[in-house]
Amino acid sequence: MPSKYDILQGNEQDPKIVAQFLGQELEVFLSPFLQRLNQLLDKRLIDTFLLLMIAMVRFRNMKHG
């Protein structure tokens, strides 16, 4: 029975893969809000907002300031 603290295999911990997965999950989470914004704002602003959210999640710890 796997424990919730099991170490993942090397390829499952690859930072690029994890970052891509989290970016996709964030986009899915924000999709209802992004669709609503799409009705009100220009697409370029919505893309910038999504990239801002990704950057905030990526650099959320104190090490990155």
N, C-alpha and C positions, 0 to 999 in steps of 0.2 A: 504494500500500500504506500503510495508516494506521500511524502510529508510536504507541507506547504513551504518548508524551508529547504527543500532539495535544491542542489546546485544544478543549474541548467547546463546542457552540453555547450561546448565552445562556440559552435556556430549559432546557437540560440541566444548568445550573449553579445554577438557582434554589435557594436554601437551603431553602425549604419542601419542594420536591420531593425534594431530596437527603435531608433529615431524615426525611421520610415513608418513603422507600425504605430507609434504614438501619434505621429502627424496625421495618419489616416483616421485613427480613433478620435482625435480631437475634431477633425473635419466632420465626422459622422455625428459627434456630440453637438456640434454647433450648426449642423445643417438646417434645422428648422429656423433658427435665428438668421442664418445667412440667406435663406429663401425669402424671409420677410424683408430683410434689407435689400435684396435684389429688386423688390417691387418699388422701393423708395429711392435707391441711390444708384450711382454709376458703378458698373462692374469693377472698374479699377480700384475704387474705394473699398469694395468688398474684398477683393484680393489682398489689398494692403492690410485690411483688418485681420484677415485670416493669418497672414504672415506675421503680424504683430503678436497675435495670440500664440502662435508656434514659438516665436522668439521668447515670449514671457515664460512659457512652460520650460523651454530648453535652458534658460538662464535663471531659473527660479531660486537657486541656492545662493548662499552668501559668498561662496568662492568666486562667482562670476559678478558679484556686486549688485 
